[in-house]
Each structure stands twice: as structure tokens, then as C-alpha cells.
Amino acid sequence: MRAARREAVERTPVWFMRQAGRILPEYRAIREDHTLVEICRQPELCADVTLQPVDRLGVDAAILFSDIVTPLLGVGIDLKIVDGVGPVIAQPIASADDLERLRPLDPEHDLAYVLESIRILVERLDGVRPLIGFAGAPFTLAAYLVEGKPSRDFVKVKSMMFGAPELWHGLMDRLTNITIAYLMAQAKAGANALQLFDSWVGALAPGDYATFVQPYAQRIFAALAPLDVPCIHFGTGTATLLSLMKDDGAPIIGIDWHTPLDEAWRIVGHDKGVQGNLDPVTLFAPESYVRERVADVLRRAGGRAGHIFNLGHGLHPQTPVATVQRAVEYVHELSANADALAGVTA
Amino acid sequence: MRAARREAVERTPVWFMRQAGRILPEYRAIREDHTLVEICRQPELCADVTLQPVDRLGVDAAILFSDIVTPLLGVGIDLKIVDGVGPVIAQPIASADDLERLRPLDPEHDLAYVLESIRILVERLDGVRPLIGFAGAPFTLAAYLVEGKPSRDFVKVKSMMFGAPELWHGLMDRLTNITIAYLMAQAKAGANALQLFDSWVGALAPGDYATFVQPYAQRIFAALAPLDVPCIHFGTGTATLLSLMKDDGAPIIGIDWHTPLDEAWRIVGHDKGVQGNLDPVTLFAPESYVRERVADVLRRAGGRAGHIFNLGHGLHPQTPVATVQRAVEYVHELSANADALAGVTA
């Protein structure tokens, strides 16, 4: 939490996107009897799964176990999370009439189970480690709703943007309201920090981000600002969007692995915090190589206050758990000891 | 060809990646009776398919109809191009022993049909329009060979890079030799320009590109330099790689749609030509919007010599042909007439 506020810390904190989930055998054991959505809907079980990586990996934060599409389930969108595919929407959104299906979200009523999970987690974490809440960003939710399933090229989404901009803006407006309600409720339930995940926004050219997405990101962070809960704004493929995202209002920007961290921090400005940015596939490499790459990220962070160590994207399902544990140790060891860091050769 | 040599032109030339192929009904008619590989192996048919878009779309260059994996077929790799999936390799490469399967390519023997297609095309194009030859870059070929099929996260490829760098470099060395032999033979058969397609290289962080890929790209362009055939170096997701790629030796850099063209040209240097960079999904939009986006790219090119108009990636299969035709007209009209260009509002 101090790093998130750009205060000095004795060692760099670290957590990993997708730390809760498929990499852990104890999670896979639970999944034998429960779907992902069932886990989310059972607050005690959801809290167990959220805390598994905290115990196992030694990370410095818990992130709520949930899915980006949870608020869409909350407003009654008919969707399934298909293993190996992702969210599949029964009736994709294609017209103004379809927007009616996106009614406002009432989190205490529609997603009571999420808020209950957060309350349990805050109690179980007991102030020792923070809980990060999160939501999918409107563009990424819109991508699922319009494409109907995960996409590579986003033809339908961009066709709507370019060809039916009023419909697009109507969709983003509704999703923004849903996202704000959802994140505010998470903060009120006790989440210590919030991350907005715009997983697919890297599909956009900067001009299109500015026109079709940025106003909504700005509205979200403006709405959250009075809460005094640190917010992280993360997307992948954002190398050419970072110079815009810095003006969206989040005090911390998540950086993927394509932009070296020192360069990314220069782009977003040293008045922001940064989170990142090890290539997640690095964790399949031998430990000596992982140590070098961790050292490289820390050197680029340069000991500046406001760095939260993370990956540049989520952990891959097959990542060896032992290597993830080592990576956490390396972050702690090398960020606490300048001599040790200097001793790691690249 | 003058634009490729950064000489002044009266209007900006334009061609589109994947212009030959699935967007054209006359191509789909041929595909009812022939697989993609069968078309490539029949030089007259291959030439027909290569020329279809030149006639239909009015583009200023033909690009050889072929596939990135053609040279792998040439050296006897067991692979299939599966519709809707892409290349699937029967036995992916995982060990030093597997490298033996990548013997040197003898283009006149192994890929005689490609060279014959080129000779037919040069005759049929009769100097009115240039023929662009191409090859997949070693990284992209390696990605298919190691992953065994198209991948999103390149876990196996990067694991080999990071964990078995000698094996990786051995693989890249062999693929580089194959690529050089293939491109030199295309030039010798009459191709007027050559494009190196590194479709998947955007998966890499800049440091990894510099270590694991760049030396091989440099070797390719150094080998081709004496031929005096303009070379284009293209990849997607390369925003943070452009500042490295500019030193790889290609006189023209292909730019995807993530970096605005003026910024990209500044990064690669005005002593290079640039090719690009309309988002291919723009061509699903209404024609007035397409005209605005074409104008935007041309304005960013700023009338500077050395711009070849193209997309930032290949045409999507469902792109409306009429819009593609209009886009070609807009490029010609607006690049030839500064007043018309100034009159297009964004």
C-alpha cells in the first residue's frame, strides 16, 4: 500500500496477475468439483481460492478471485465461461435494442456474493496484506459482448466503433456505469486497491483509443478518485497507448513486457506509480535466468518509490509453481539489497 | 518501384497484404477445387491468383501468392495448412536432433514451382507493375516449428530461447540460411522487391528481439543488399521494436496500425522508406470513414518520398471488396491532389 502511494519501501512488493487459479494444484483440486462461476458465488470458497497463492507463493497482496465478466452476469447477460475458450455470450450485442439488456448494476443486490467474499477476505487478511479488487474495463467487456467470444482481430467491435459510433458510445456509457458501480461497491466492502483490466485494448490505434475508449476510462477514475483507494490501470499491447493512458486519472499504470520499465515510467511520468513488467513466459526458464530478468526489471525501476512488481500479463496455466516462488524471493532479495542487485549479471 | 527507392512519385502507390486470396470471389471459386498448397504448386494457377487482385482492385503491385511456410515444405517438413487454423507441424522441433530435419534449401530443385510462378508473373506483368516476392522471417518460422501450430503466448518458443539458447540459435541459423537462399532465388527469378514477414515477432520484448532475432534479420538483409532489389521488413506488434529494426538493414520498414505513421517514420528515420499503415478493420466501415482514415495516413506521410501505402496487417477474409476498391481510389486521388487531401475532415 505504501508503494501504491509512492512512499519509500524497504523492499519492492510483488503480486502476479492470475496468481489465484490454474497454476496451483490446490486450486485445480477445487475445480474438479466446482466451475469457476460456482467458486465465485460461494464466498468462503472464493476467499479460500483468493488466499491460496498468498500462502503458497509469498506474494504481498491478494487479488479477489473473480472473472472480468462477473458484472455482466450480475445484470443478467446470458454467458458461459468455456474452459479453453473464455466467455461466450449467447446473444451478442448488435443493435440499440440490444443495449436494453445492459441494465444498471446494483452490486449489493446483483453481486452480493462478491461483496461478501471481499468482507470475508478483509477479515482473514487482517490488515497484514492488502486485498486488490478489480473489474474488466468497458472496452474489454464490450469486446466480449459484441464479438460474442474471444477474438483475435475485433472486426465486429471496430466495425461498430467506426460504422455505428452512436451505438458504440451508448454501449460504452452503460458499461462504464456498471463498472463504476461495481468498483465503488468493492471499495466500500473493504478492497484496499482496485485494478481496471483492459485486456484487449491493445487492439486499438492511439487515435481510436482517444476517441472511443479514453473518455470512459477517465470517467471511471474520476468517479473513484474521492474514495482514496489506489487504482491501477492495466492493459496489454499498450506501448503506443501509454502516453494517453497517463491522462486517464489512475495513479498507477500497469505495464506489459513490451516496453522496458524505465522507458514506460518516463512515458507515463514519474508522478505516477508503475506495476510490472516481467514477461510471464520468463517463469518457464531456469531459475538463474529468472533471477537475471527480475534484476533487470528492478534496475530499470531504479529504486524509485512507486514500483509494484508484477508480470506484464497473467501467469500462464502451466507455469512451474517452484519458479514462481523463486521469482517472489528474488524480487524481495534483490530490491532490499543494492549490492546483491549489482551482483546479478545479465 | 520509385517510391521503394524514395524517389518522388506523382501519387502514392498502394498494395494490400493478403490482397490475393479469400476476399475475392474468383479466388474462392478456385479454392473449391484446389487447396492453397495445390495452387502454389501449379505455376499458371498461382500466377492467375496472384494477378486477380491487380485486375480487380487496381493496386500498384502484385505480391506472389504463397504461404509463409512454403520453404519449410521445400526442405521436407511434414506440415499441413489447416483452414481456419493455419500451419500445423506433424513433429514440432524440440531438440538438437530435430534440427537435422532442417536441411539447406536448394530453391531451384526444392521450390522450382515458386520460381516458375515468378517467371510467368514477370512476363505477364510485363514491367507495368512490379512483383513483390516474400518470405516468412526466421522467428515466425521458428514459432510454427516449435509450437507446432499458431500460438497466442509462444510459451514453447520463448522457453527454448530462454532455457536452451544454443538450440535456439542453431534453429535460427538454419532458418536464416533457408530464408536467404529462398529470397535470393526469388530475386534471381525476377521478383522486383522482397518482403520479409515477421508476423509474430511482436510477441517479444525489445531486449529479447535484440538477442534472439535481430542478428538473423541483419544477416538476411546483408546477404540481399548486393542484389539491388528493394527489401521491406514487416512485423506486427512492433511498436517497441521499430527502433531496433531500423538497424537491421532493410531500406523499407512495414508499420502496423499501432504507431501513427509520422511517429513511426521518425523512429525508423527519414533515410528509410515506410509501408503502411491503415488498420485493416477500417475497411469494414462506411466509405466516408475509410476516406477520412486514408487521408489521415497520407497526411502523416506528409508527401515525403518513400511511402508505400498498405494496411497495418493483412486483409481480413470478410472485407467487402467494393470498399477495398474505394480505398485504392482514395489513396490515388488524395495523394495526387493536395487540395483534395486538405478538404477531407477527420
Contacts between the chains, C-beta under 8 A, distances in Angstrom:
chain1	res1	chain2	res2	distance
A	153	B	280	7.7
A	153	B	281	6.6
A	153	B	316	6.0
A	154	B	281	6.7
A	155	B	281	5.4
A	155	B	284	6.1
A	155	B	316	5.7
A	155	B	318	6.9
A	158	B	279	7.1
A	158	B	281	4.1
A	158	B	282	7.7
A	158	B	284	7.1
A	159	B	281	6.7
A	159	B	284	4.3
A	159	B	285	6.7
A	162	B	281	7.4
A	162	B	282	6.4
A	162	B	284	7.1
A	162	B	285	3.6
A	162	B	286	7.7
A	162	B	289	5.3
A	163	B	284	7.0
A	163	B	285	4.9
A	163	B	286	5.6
A	163	B	289	7.0
A	202	B	258	7.7
A	205	B	257	4.9
A	205	B	258	6.0
A	205	B	260	7.4
A	205	B	279	5.7
A	205	B	312	8.0
A	206	B	258	7.5
A	206	B	260	6.4
A	207	B	260	7.1
A	207	B	296	7.5
A	208	B	279	7.6
A	237	B	237	6.7
A	237	B	258	7.4
A	239	B	239	4.1
A	239	B	240	4.9
A	239	B	258	7.1
A	240	B	239	4.9
A	240	B	258	4.8
A	240	B	259	5.3
A	240	B	260	7.8
A	240	B	263	8.0
A	257	B	205	4.9
A	258	B	202	7.7
A	258	B	205	6.1
A	258	B	206	7.5
A	258	B	237	7.4
A	258	B	239	7.1
A	258	B	240	4.8
A	259	B	240	5.3
A	260	B	205	7.4
A	260	B	206	6.4
A	260	B	207	7.1
A	260	B	240	7.8
A	263	B	240	8.0
A	279	B	158	7.2
A	279	B	205	5.7
A	279	B	208	7.6
A	280	B	153	7.7
A	281	B	153	6.6
A	281	B	154	6.7
A	281	B	155	5.4
A	281	B	158	4.1
A	281	B	159	6.7
A	281	B	162	7.4
A	282	B	158	7.7
A	282	B	162	6.4
A	284	B	155	6.1
A	284	B	158	7.1
A	284	B	159	4.3
A	284	B	162	7.1
A	284	B	163	7.0
A	285	B	159	6.7
A	285	B	162	3.6
A	285	B	163	4.9
A	286	B	162	7.7
A	286	B	163	5.6
A	289	B	162	5.3
A	289	B	163	6.9
A	296	B	207	7.5
A	312	B	205	8.0
A	316	B	153	6.0
A	316	B	155	5.8
A	318	B	155	6.9
